[in-house]
Amino acid sequence: MTRVHDDTRLAGAYHSGNAMPEASLRAWAEFVGSFAPRPAPAWLDVGAGTGMFCAALDRYQPASRVVGVEPSLAMLRAAREATAGGRARLVAGTAERLPLADGAFDIALLSRVVHHLPDRPAAARELARVLRPAGVVVLRTTFRERLDALVYDYWPRLRATDGARFPGQAEVLADFAEAGFTARTVTSFARPVAASLGEYAARLRDRPQSKFGHLSPAESSAGLERMRADAVARADEPARAVCERYDVAVLVRG
Ligand SMILES: C[S@@+](CC[C@H](N)C(=O)[O-])C[C@H]1O[C@@H](n2cnc3c(N)ncnc32)[C@H](O)[C@@H]1O
C-alpha cells in the first residue's frame, strides 16, 4: 500500500475532493475553536494536508499564530499555496517527531490523521510536550464504532477496510491518557460538504481519500455509477445536501 504521505496522486486530488462549502468550513473552525483554553491561542494543525484547516483557523479564529505540520512534501506544497498571504506557517514533520519547541502551543487539531499514525503513543507524548499545561488536543476523526458514512452505501467493502484502519475510541483515549491527557468530551459534528448527491459524486470522482486505494478500479467505478444513477433518479426532488459527520474527541493536557 502506498503510504499517504508518499502519494502525489492523492495530494493532487485531495484539495478539490475534500473542499467544503465556506459556511461549513467556518462552522468547523468555530466548533473546534470553541474548545480553545484561552482567547487568541497558538494553534497547531498536525497532519495539515493541503492546509484547509490552517487557512480556516487563520481566517475565522482569533489565533495568535497558526502552525501546520505535514510529512508529505506534495501536501505541504499545496498547503503553502492554500495559505499564501495569510499568517499560517507550514513545516515538514510528523506527529511522532514534531519539529517544534516545548510548551509553544495552546491547542492542536488532528483532523482525519489519527488513523494514519504509525506510533500513536509517541504522537500523544509529542503533543503533550509541545502544548502548554491545560493545552488541548482536538481529534476530528472516525472511531471504528461509528462507521456511518454515506460512502458505505455505495462501496460496502469500505466498511470492512475502514473497520480495520480506524482505531476504536477506547484505544485512542487510553494512549492519550498514558501521555497525561484527560478526555473532556467525545462528541460528533456534521456539516454539509456538497449541495446534492450529484455534486458529491463529482467530488468523489478522483478518489480523493486514501480509503479508495483499497478498492479496485472496477469497484470504484461501479460505486460511483450507482451514486450517479441515484442522483439522476432524484433529479426531480428538491436537492438535499450531503453531510459528513465526524467524531470529535477533546483531550486536555494535565
Ligand atoms: C486524510 S489527510 C487529512 C488532512 C487534513 N488534516 C484535513 O483534514 O483535510 C491525512 C494527513 O495526515 C498526514 N500524515 C500521515 N502520517 C502522518 C504522521 N505520522 N504525522 C503527521 N501527519 C501524518 C498525511 O500526509 C495527510 O496529509
The ligand as an SDF file (V2000), in Angstrom:
LIG
                    3D

 27 29  0  0  0  0  0  0  0  0999 V2000
   -6.7240   12.4680    5.4260 C   0  0  0  0  0  0  0  0  0  0  0  0
   -5.3950   13.6230    5.3980 S   0  0  0  0  0  0  0  0  0  0  0  0
   -6.0570   14.9340    6.4170 C   0  0  0  0  0  0  0  0  0  0  0  0
   -5.5480   16.2800    6.0480 C   0  0  0  0  0  0  0  0  0  0  0  0
   -6.1710   17.4480    6.8220 C   0  0  0  0  0  0  0  0  0  0  0  0
   -5.8880   17.3690    8.2130 N   0  0  0  0  0  0  0  0  0  0  0  0
   -7.6580   17.5230    6.5590 C   0  0  0  0  0  0  0  0  0  0  0  0
   -8.4570   17.2040    7.4420 O   0  0  0  0  0  0  0  0  0  0  0  0
   -8.0450   17.9170    5.4540 O   0  0  0  0  0  0  0  0  0  0  0  0
   -4.2130   12.8750    6.4730 C   0  0  0  0  0  0  0  0  0  0  0  0
   -2.9070   13.6420    6.5410 C   0  0  0  0  0  0  0  0  0  0  0  0
   -2.0840   13.0910    7.5790 O   0  0  0  0  0  0  0  0  0  0  0  0
   -0.7550   13.1070    7.1220 C   0  0  0  0  0  0  0  0  0  0  0  0
    0.0370   12.1380    7.9030 N   0  0  0  0  0  0  0  0  0  0  0  0
    0.2710   10.8290    7.6360 C   0  0  0  0  0  0  0  0  0  0  0  0
    1.0790   10.3100    8.5620 N   0  0  0  0  0  0  0  0  0  0  0  0
    1.3610   11.2930    9.4440 C   0  0  0  0  0  0  0  0  0  0  0  0
    2.1690   11.3750   10.6300 C   0  0  0  0  0  0  0  0  0  0  0  0
    2.8250   10.3270   11.0870 N   0  0  0  0  0  0  0  0  0  0  0  0
    2.2470   12.5610   11.2530 N   0  0  0  0  0  0  0  0  0  0  0  0
    1.5590   13.6550   10.7960 C   0  0  0  0  0  0  0  0  0  0  0  0
    0.7820   13.6180    9.6980 N   0  0  0  0  0  0  0  0  0  0  0  0
    0.6860   12.4680    9.0270 C   0  0  0  0  0  0  0  0  0  0  0  0
   -0.8710   12.7630    5.6490 C   0  0  0  0  0  0  0  0  0  0  0  0
    0.2940   13.1070    4.9170 O   0  0  0  0  0  0  0  0  0  0  0  0
   -2.0970   13.5580    5.2520 C   0  0  0  0  0  0  0  0  0  0  0  0
   -1.7860   14.8540    4.8150 O   0  0  0  0  0  0  0  0  0  0  0  0
  1  2  1  0
  2  3  1  0
  2 10  1  0
  3  4  1  0
  4  5  1  0
  5  6  1  0
  5  7  1  0
  7  8  2  0
  7  9  1  0
 10 11  1  0
 11 12  1  0
 11 26  1  0
 12 13  1  0
 13 14  1  0
 13 24  1  0
 14 15  1  0
 14 23  1  0
 15 16  2  0
 16 17  1  0
 17 18  1  0
 17 23  2  0
 18 19  1  0
 18 20  2  0
 20 21  1  0
 21 22  2  0
 22 23  1  0
 24 25  1  0
 24 26  1  0
 26 27  1  0
M  CHG  2   2   1   9  -1
M  END
$$$$
